[in-house]
Amino acid sequence: MSNFGKYDRINMFALEVVALVSAGHKETISEVEKHMYDNDLVYFIYEKYEDSFETDFGRNSKYDIESYNQFFWDMSGYINGNESRKYGIINENDGLLLIIAVILDLLKCPIE
């Protein structure tokens, strides 16, 4: 396990989302934020794009997806309405970039 405890391998989820962006997939910020608030963002993205993922982030994943979803839920109030100011994301269709930006916020310092 890495220094990120319950968020171990969330960086792999971020890389899977990078691959989705590279393949031209889009999600709206509104949809991403809805699923952050619903506490199911990782499941939503994984289930929608499962065929594009190399790593299992589904409901039977060996990773602590509930903690990932909780992290996104915890961040939802911080982000909502401030995507441009906090992350430089200005296009409504750049919800996948928002996911990456939020994970980068977590990865900037290890969880003790």
DSSP file (Angstrom, degrees, kcal/mol; ACC not computed):
  #  RESIDUE AA STRUCTURE BP1 BP2  ACC     N-H-->O    O-->H-N    N-H-->O    O-->H-N    TCO  KAPPA ALPHA  PHI   PSI    X-CA   Y-CA   Z-CA
    1    1 A M              0   0    0      0, 0.0     5,-0.1     0, 0.0     4,-0.0   0.000 360.0 360.0 360.0 145.4    0.0    0.0    0.0
    2    2 A S    >   -     0   0    0      3,-0.2     3,-0.9     1,-0.1     6,-0.1  -0.083 360.0 -88.6 -82.2-174.4    1.2    3.5   -0.8
    3    3 A N  T 3  S+     0   0    0      1,-0.2   108,-0.4     4,-0.1    -1,-0.1   0.412 115.1  79.2 -73.8   1.8    1.4    6.5    1.6
    4    4 A F  T >  S-     0   0    0      1,-0.2     3,-2.8   106,-0.2    -1,-0.2   0.270  76.3-165.9 -99.3  11.3   -2.2    7.4    0.5
    5    5 A G  G X  S+     0   0    0     -3,-0.9     3,-2.0     1,-0.3    -1,-0.2  -0.104  74.1  11.0  49.1-121.7   -3.8    4.8    2.8
    6    6 A K  G 3  S+     0   0    0      1,-0.3    -1,-0.3    -5,-0.1    58,-0.3   0.634 128.6  60.0 -66.6 -12.9   -7.5    4.3    1.9
    7    7 A Y  G X  S+     0   0    0     -3,-2.8     3,-2.5    60,-0.1     4,-0.3   0.203  74.6 149.5 -97.2  15.1   -6.9    6.3   -1.3
    8    8 A D  T <  S+     0   0    0     -3,-2.0    56,-0.3     1,-0.3    -3,-0.0  -0.246  71.4   8.6 -50.9 129.3   -4.3    3.8   -2.5
    9    9 A R  T >> S+     0   0    0     54,-0.1     4,-1.2     1,-0.1     3,-0.8   0.549  82.6 127.5  73.6  12.1   -4.3    3.7   -6.3
   10   10 A I  H <> S+     0   0    0     -3,-2.5     4,-2.1     1,-0.2    -2,-0.1   0.800  70.6  65.8 -64.0 -24.5   -6.6    6.6   -6.8
   11   11 A N  H 3> S+     0   0    0     -4,-0.3     4,-2.1     1,-0.2    -1,-0.2   0.846  95.8  55.5 -62.0 -32.7   -3.9    7.8   -9.1
   12   12 A M  H <> S+     0   0    0     -3,-0.8     4,-2.0     2,-0.2    -1,-0.2   0.881 105.0  51.7 -67.4 -37.2   -4.7    4.8  -11.3
   13   13 A F  H  X S+     0   0    0     -4,-1.2     4,-2.1     2,-0.2    -2,-0.2   0.924 108.0  52.5 -62.2 -43.0   -8.3    6.0  -11.5
   14   14 A A  H  X S+     0   0    0     -4,-2.1     4,-2.3     1,-0.2    -2,-0.2   0.908 108.3  50.4 -58.9 -42.0   -7.0    9.4  -12.5
   15   15 A L  H  X S+     0   0    0     -4,-2.1     4,-2.0     1,-0.2    -1,-0.2   0.864 107.4  53.3 -66.4 -34.9   -4.9    7.8  -15.3
   16   16 A E  H  X S+     0   0    0     -4,-2.0     4,-1.6     2,-0.2    -1,-0.2   0.893 109.6  48.9 -64.0 -38.4   -8.0    5.9  -16.5
   17   17 A V  H  X S+     0   0    0     -4,-2.1     4,-2.3     2,-0.2    -2,-0.2   0.879 106.9  55.6 -69.2 -37.5   -9.8    9.2  -16.7
   18   18 A V  H  X S+     0   0    0     -4,-2.3     4,-2.7     1,-0.2    -2,-0.2   0.922 106.4  51.6 -57.1 -43.8   -6.9   10.7  -18.6
   19   19 A A  H  X S+     0   0    0     -4,-2.0     4,-1.8     1,-0.2    -1,-0.2   0.874 107.3  52.7 -62.4 -37.6   -7.3    7.9  -21.1
   20   20 A L  H  <>S+     0   0    0     -4,-1.6     5,-2.4     2,-0.2     4,-0.3   0.928 110.3  47.3 -63.1 -44.0  -11.0    8.7  -21.5
   21   21 A V  H ><5S+     0   0    0     -4,-2.3     3,-1.7     1,-0.2    -2,-0.2   0.929 110.8  52.0 -61.5 -45.1  -10.2   12.4  -22.2
   22   22 A S  H 3<5S+     0   0    0     -4,-2.7    -1,-0.2     1,-0.3    -2,-0.2   0.834 106.1  54.5 -61.2 -33.0   -7.6   11.3  -24.7
   23   23 A A  T 3<5S-     0   0    0     -4,-1.8    -1,-0.3    -5,-0.2    -2,-0.2   0.488 123.3-106.0 -80.2  -2.9  -10.1    9.1  -26.4
   24   24 A G  T < 5 +     0   0    0     -3,-1.7    -3,-0.2    -4,-0.3    -2,-0.1   0.547  67.1 151.0  93.5   7.6  -12.5   12.1  -26.8
   25   25 A H      < -     0   0    0     -5,-2.4     2,-0.3    -6,-0.2    -1,-0.3  -0.422  24.5-164.3 -73.2 150.2  -15.0   11.2  -24.1
   26   26 A K        -     0   0    0     -2,-0.1     2,-0.3    70,-0.1    68,-0.1  -0.978  16.4-179.0-136.0 146.8  -16.8   14.0  -22.4
   27   27 A E  B     -a   94   0A   0     66,-0.7    68,-2.9    -2,-0.3    69,-0.5  -0.982  32.7-114.7-136.5 145.5  -18.9   14.5  -19.2
   28   28 A T     >  -     0   0    0     -2,-0.3     4,-2.3    66,-0.2    65,-0.3  -0.466  18.5-124.3 -77.3 153.6  -20.5   17.7  -18.1
   29   29 A I  H  > S+     0   0    0     63,-2.9     4,-3.0     1,-0.2     5,-0.2   0.901 113.7  56.5 -59.6 -40.8  -19.3   19.4  -14.9
   30   30 A S  H  > S+     0   0    0     62,-0.3     4,-2.1     1,-0.2    -1,-0.2   0.907 108.1  46.1 -59.3 -43.1  -23.0   19.3  -13.8
   31   31 A E  H  > S+     0   0    0      2,-0.2     4,-2.0     1,-0.2    -1,-0.2   0.911 113.6  48.5 -68.1 -42.6  -23.1   15.5  -14.2
   32   32 A V  H  X S+     0   0    0     -4,-2.3     4,-2.0     1,-0.2    -2,-0.2   0.934 112.9  47.7 -62.4 -46.2  -19.8   14.9  -12.5
   33   33 A E  H  X S+     0   0    0     -4,-3.0     4,-2.5     1,-0.2    -1,-0.2   0.863 107.9  56.2 -65.4 -34.9  -20.8   17.1   -9.6
   34   34 A K  H  X S+     0   0    0     -4,-2.1     4,-2.0    -5,-0.2    -1,-0.2   0.934 111.0  43.7 -59.5 -45.8  -24.2   15.4   -9.3
   35   35 A H  H  <>S+     0   0    0     -4,-2.0     5,-2.3     2,-0.2     6,-0.8   0.788 109.9  55.8 -74.5 -26.9  -22.4   12.0   -8.9
   36   36 A M  H ><5S+     0   0    0     -4,-2.0     3,-1.1     4,-0.2    -1,-0.2   0.951 112.0  43.7 -62.5 -48.1  -19.9   13.5   -6.5
   37   37 A Y  H 3<5S+     0   0    0     -4,-2.5    -2,-0.2     1,-0.3    -1,-0.2   0.841 110.8  54.6 -66.2 -34.2  -22.9   14.7   -4.3
   38   38 A D  T 3<5S-     0   0    0     -4,-2.0    -1,-0.3    -5,-0.2    -2,-0.2   0.504 109.7-125.8 -78.1  -3.6  -24.6   11.3   -4.8
   39   39 A N  T < 5S+     0   0    0     -3,-1.1    -3,-0.2    -4,-0.4    30,-0.1   0.829  87.9  93.0  64.7  34.5  -21.5    9.6   -3.4
   40   40 A D     >< +     0   0    0     -5,-2.3     4,-2.8    29,-0.1    -4,-0.2   0.109  36.3 124.6-141.6  24.5  -21.2    7.3   -6.5
   41   41 A L  H  > S+     0   0    0     -6,-0.8     4,-2.7     1,-0.2     5,-0.3   0.903  76.7  48.0 -58.5 -46.5  -18.9    9.1   -8.9
   42   42 A V  H  > S+     0   0    0      1,-0.2     4,-2.8     2,-0.2     5,-0.2   0.927 114.3  46.8 -64.0 -43.6  -16.3    6.4   -9.3
   43   43 A Y  H  > S+     0   0    0      2,-0.2     4,-3.0     1,-0.2     5,-0.3   0.925 111.8  51.9 -61.8 -43.8  -19.0    3.8   -9.9
   44   44 A F  H  X S+     0   0    0     -4,-2.8     4,-1.9     2,-0.2    -2,-0.2   0.946 114.7  40.9 -57.5 -51.0  -20.8    6.0  -12.4
   45   45 A I  H  X S+     0   0    0     -4,-2.7     4,-2.2     2,-0.2    -2,-0.2   0.939 117.6  47.5 -65.4 -46.9  -17.6    6.7  -14.5
   46   46 A Y  H  < S+     0   0    0     -4,-2.8     4,-0.5    -5,-0.3    -2,-0.2   0.934 113.7  46.4 -61.6 -46.6  -16.5    3.1  -14.3
   47   47 A E  H  < S+     0   0    0     -4,-3.0     3,-0.4    -5,-0.2    -1,-0.2   0.852 114.1  48.4 -67.3 -33.6  -19.8    1.6  -15.2
   48   48 A K  H  < S+     0   0    0     -4,-1.9    -1,-0.2    -5,-0.3    -2,-0.2   0.876 127.5  24.7 -71.5 -37.3  -20.3    4.0  -18.1
   49   49 A Y  S >X S+     0   0    0     -4,-2.2     3,-2.4    -5,-0.2     4,-0.7   0.039  78.4 131.3-117.5  24.8  -16.9    3.4  -19.6
   50   50 A E  G >4 S+     0   0    0     -4,-0.5     3,-1.1    -3,-0.4    -1,-0.1   0.827  70.7  58.8 -50.7 -39.1  -16.0   -0.1  -18.3
   51   51 A D  G 34 S+     0   0    0      1,-0.2    -1,-0.3    -3,-0.2    -2,-0.1   0.716 106.2  49.8 -65.4 -19.4  -14.9   -1.3  -21.7
   52   52 A S  G <4 S+     0   0    0     -3,-2.4     2,-0.3    -6,-0.2    -1,-0.2   0.573  92.5  95.6 -93.6 -11.5  -12.3    1.5  -21.8
   53   53 A F    <<  -     0   0    0     -3,-1.1     3,-0.0    -4,-0.7   -37,-0.0  -0.600  49.9-168.9 -87.0 140.4  -10.8    0.7  -18.4
   54   54 A E  S    S+     0   0    0     -2,-0.3     2,-0.3     1,-0.1    -1,-0.1   0.695  77.6  55.7 -90.6 -25.9   -7.7   -1.4  -17.8
   55   55 A T  S    S-     0   0    0    -43,-0.1     2,-0.7   -42,-0.0    -1,-0.1  -0.856  89.1-115.3-113.1 143.3   -8.2   -1.6  -14.0
   56   56 A D        +     0   0    0     -2,-0.3     7,-0.4     1,-0.1     6,-0.3  -0.685  41.4 158.8 -81.2 112.3  -11.4   -2.7  -12.2
   57   57 A F        +     0   0    0     -2,-0.7   -11,-0.2     4,-0.1    -1,-0.1  -0.035  40.9 117.3-116.2  26.7  -12.9    0.1  -10.2
   58   58 A G  S >  S-     0   0    0    -12,-0.1     3,-1.7     1,-0.1     7,-0.2  -0.015  87.8 -75.8 -83.7-169.2  -16.3   -1.5  -10.0
   59   59 A R  T 3  S+     0   0    0      1,-0.3     7,-0.1   -16,-0.1    -1,-0.1   0.664 132.1  46.0 -67.5 -17.8  -18.3   -2.7   -7.1
   60   60 A N  T 3  S+     0   0    0      2,-0.0    -1,-0.3     0, 0.0    -4,-0.1   0.132  84.0 138.4-109.2  18.9  -16.1   -5.7   -6.6
   61   61 A S    <   -     0   0    0     -3,-1.7     4,-0.2     1,-0.1    -4,-0.1  -0.221  60.0-131.4 -62.2 150.9  -12.8   -3.9   -7.0
   62   62 A K  S    S+     0   0    0     -6,-0.3     2,-0.2     2,-0.1    -1,-0.1   0.575  87.0  84.8 -77.9  -8.6   -9.9   -4.8   -4.7
   63   63 A Y  S    S-     0   0    0     -7,-0.4     2,-1.9     1,-0.1     3,-0.2  -0.536  96.9-102.5 -91.5 161.1   -9.5   -1.0   -4.0
   64   64 A D    >>  +     0   0    0    -56,-0.3     4,-1.6   -58,-0.3     3,-0.6  -0.522  50.0 164.4 -84.6  74.5  -11.4    1.0   -1.5
   65   65 A I  H 3> S+     0   0    0     -2,-1.9     4,-3.0     1,-0.3     5,-0.2   0.818  70.3  62.9 -65.4 -31.7  -13.9    2.6   -3.9
   66   66 A E  H 3> S+     0   0    0     -3,-0.2     4,-2.3     1,-0.2    -1,-0.3   0.904 104.7  47.8 -59.8 -39.5  -16.2    3.6   -1.1
   67   67 A S  H <> S+     0   0    0     -3,-0.6     4,-2.5     2,-0.2    -2,-0.2   0.888 110.2  51.9 -68.1 -38.4  -13.4    5.8    0.2
   68   68 A Y  H  X S+     0   0    0     -4,-1.6     4,-2.2     2,-0.2    -2,-0.2   0.961 111.9  46.1 -59.7 -49.9  -12.8    7.3   -3.2
   69   69 A N  H  X S+     0   0    0     -4,-3.0     4,-2.3     1,-0.2    -2,-0.2   0.885 111.7  52.0 -61.2 -38.7  -16.5    8.1   -3.5
   70   70 A Q  H  X S+     0   0    0     -4,-2.3     4,-3.1    -5,-0.2    -1,-0.2   0.894 106.9  53.7 -64.2 -39.8  -16.5    9.6    0.0
   71   71 A F  H  X S+     0   0    0     -4,-2.5     4,-1.8     2,-0.2    -2,-0.2   0.936 110.0  46.7 -59.2 -47.2  -13.5   11.8   -0.9
   72   72 A F  H  X S+     0   0    0     -4,-2.2     4,-1.0     2,-0.2    -2,-0.2   0.901 112.5  50.4 -63.1 -39.8  -15.3   13.1   -4.0
   73   73 A W  H >X S+     0   0    0     -4,-2.3     3,-0.8     1,-0.2     4,-0.6   0.935 108.6  52.2 -61.8 -45.6  -18.4   13.7   -1.8
   74   74 A D  H 3< S+     0   0    0     -4,-3.1     4,-0.4     1,-0.2     3,-0.3   0.851 112.8  45.7 -57.9 -35.1  -16.3   15.6    0.7
   75   75 A M  H 3X S+     0   0    0     -4,-1.8     4,-1.8     1,-0.2     3,-0.3   0.629  89.4  88.3 -83.0 -14.6  -14.9   17.8   -2.0
   76   76 A S  H <X S+     0   0    0     -4,-1.0     4,-2.3    -3,-0.8    -1,-0.2   0.864  88.9  46.0 -59.3 -41.1  -18.3   18.5   -3.7
   77   77 A G  H  < S+     0   0    0     -4,-0.6    -1,-0.2    -3,-0.3    -2,-0.1   0.851 111.4  53.2 -69.2 -33.3  -19.1   21.5   -1.5
   78   78 A Y  H  4 S+     0   0    0     -4,-0.4    -1,-0.2    -3,-0.3    -2,-0.2   0.837 118.0  36.0 -66.5 -35.0  -15.6   23.0   -2.0
   79   79 A I  H >< S+     0   0    0     -4,-1.8     3,-3.3     2,-0.1    -2,-0.2   0.881  82.2 113.8 -88.9 -42.6  -15.9   22.7   -5.8
   80   80 A N  T 3< S-     0   0    0     -4,-2.3    -4,-0.0     1,-0.3    -3,-0.0  -0.036  97.0  -3.9 -48.4 116.2  -19.5   23.5   -6.6
   81   81 A G  T 3  S+     0   0    0      1,-0.0    -1,-0.3     4,-0.0     4,-0.1   0.377 121.5  79.6  85.0  -3.1  -19.6   26.8   -8.6
   82   82 A N    <>  +     0   0    0     -3,-3.3     4,-2.8     1,-0.1     5,-0.4   0.076  47.9 119.8-122.4  23.2  -15.9   27.4   -8.3
   83   83 A E  H  > S+     0   0    0      1,-0.2     4,-1.9     2,-0.2     6,-1.6   0.874  80.0  44.9 -59.9 -40.3  -14.5   25.2  -11.0
   84   84 A S  H  > S+     0   0    0      4,-0.3     4,-1.5     3,-0.2    -1,-0.2   0.942 117.1  42.8 -70.3 -47.9  -12.9   28.0  -12.9
   85   85 A R  H  4 S+     0   0    0      1,-0.2    -2,-0.2     2,-0.2    -1,-0.2   0.893 124.4  34.4 -67.1 -41.0  -11.4   29.8   -9.9
   86   86 A K  H  < S+     0   0    0     -4,-2.8    -3,-0.2    -7,-0.2    -1,-0.2   0.815 138.6  12.1 -87.0 -31.9  -10.1   26.7   -8.2
   87   87 A Y  H  < S-     0   0    0     -4,-1.9    -3,-0.2    -5,-0.4    -2,-0.2   0.458  92.1-117.2-128.7  -3.7   -9.1   24.5  -11.1
   88   88 A G     <  +     0   0    0     -4,-1.5     2,-0.7    -5,-0.5    -4,-0.3   0.691  64.6 143.0  73.7  18.0   -9.1   26.7  -14.2
   89   89 A I        +     0   0    0     -6,-1.6    -1,-0.2     1,-0.2    -2,-0.1  -0.830  12.4 158.8 -96.9 116.3  -11.9   24.6  -15.8
   90   90 A I        +     0   0    0     -2,-0.7     2,-0.5    -3,-0.1    -1,-0.2   0.606  43.9  86.7-114.3 -16.4  -14.2   26.8  -17.7
   91   91 A N    >   -     0   0    0      1,-0.1     3,-2.1     3,-0.1   -62,-0.1  -0.770  67.6-142.2 -94.2 128.6  -16.0   24.5  -20.2
   92   92 A E  T 3  S+     0   0    0     -2,-0.5   -63,-2.9     1,-0.3     3,-0.4   0.789 101.1  59.4 -55.8 -30.1  -19.2   22.7  -19.0
   93   93 A N  T 3  S+     0   0    0    -65,-0.3   -66,-0.7     1,-0.2     3,-0.3   0.281  83.3  85.2 -85.3  12.7  -18.2   19.6  -21.0
   94   94 A D  B <>  +a   27   0A   0     -3,-2.1     4,-1.4     1,-0.2     3,-0.3  -0.117  44.4 126.4-104.9  36.4  -14.9   19.3  -19.1
   95   95 A G  H  > S+     0   0    0    -68,-2.9     4,-1.6    -3,-0.4    -1,-0.2   0.834  70.8  57.9 -61.3 -33.8  -16.2   17.3  -16.2
   96   96 A L  H  > S+     0   0    0    -69,-0.5     4,-1.7    -3,-0.3    -1,-0.2   0.881 103.8  52.5 -65.8 -36.0  -13.6   14.5  -16.7
   97   97 A L  H  > S+     0   0    0     -3,-0.3     4,-2.6     1,-0.2    -1,-0.2   0.855 104.0  57.8 -65.4 -33.4  -10.9   17.1  -16.3
   98   98 A L  H  X S+     0   0    0     -4,-1.4     4,-2.4     2,-0.2    -1,-0.2   0.907 103.2  52.8 -62.2 -41.1  -12.5   18.2  -13.0
   99   99 A I  H  X S+     0   0    0     -4,-1.6     4,-2.1     1,-0.2    -1,-0.2   0.935 111.0  46.6 -58.4 -46.6  -12.1   14.6  -11.7
  100  100 A I  H  X S+     0   0    0     -4,-1.7     4,-2.4     1,-0.2    -2,-0.2   0.921 111.6  51.2 -62.7 -44.4   -8.4   14.7  -12.6
  101  101 A A  H  X S+     0   0    0     -4,-2.6     4,-1.6     1,-0.2    -1,-0.2   0.892 109.5  49.8 -61.4 -40.8   -8.0   18.1  -11.0
  102  102 A V  H  X S+     0   0    0     -4,-2.4     4,-1.4     1,-0.2    -1,-0.2   0.899 110.4  50.0 -67.4 -39.7   -9.6   17.0   -7.7
  103  103 A I  H  X S+     0   0    0     -4,-2.1     4,-2.4     1,-0.2    -2,-0.2   0.897 106.7  55.5 -65.4 -38.8   -7.5   13.9   -7.5
  104  104 A L  H  X S+     0   0    0     -4,-2.4     4,-0.9     1,-0.2    -1,-0.2   0.874 102.4  57.6 -60.3 -35.8   -4.4   16.1   -8.1
  105  105 A D  H  < S+     0   0    0     -4,-1.6     3,-0.5     1,-0.2    -1,-0.2   0.907 109.8  44.3 -58.7 -41.7   -5.5   18.1   -5.1
  106  106 A L  H >< S+     0   0    0     -4,-1.4     3,-1.1     1,-0.2    -2,-0.2   0.899 111.7  52.5 -68.3 -41.3   -5.4   14.9   -3.0
  107  107 A L  H 3< S+     0   0    0     -4,-2.4    -1,-0.2     1,-0.2    -2,-0.2   0.559  82.9  87.7 -77.3  -7.6   -2.1   13.7   -4.3
  108  108 A K  T 3< S+     0   0    0     -4,-0.9    -1,-0.2    -3,-0.5    -2,-0.1   0.748 104.5  17.0 -66.3 -20.7   -0.2   17.0   -3.6
  109  109 A C  S <  S-     0   0    0     -3,-1.1    -1,-0.2    -4,-0.2     0, 0.0  -0.958  88.8-110.1-150.6 134.3    0.6   15.7   -0.1
  110  110 A P        -     0   0    0      0, 0.0     2,-0.4     0, 0.0  -106,-0.2  -0.237  32.3-114.8 -61.6 147.6    0.4   12.1    1.3
  111  111 A I              0   0    0   -108,-0.4  -106,-0.2     1,-0.1  -104,-0.0  -0.698 360.0 360.0 -80.3 130.8   -2.2   11.3    3.8
  112  112 A E              0   0    0     -2,-0.4    -1,-0.1  -108,-0.1  -108,-0.1   0.420 360.0 360.0 -94.0 360.0   -0.7   10.4    7.2
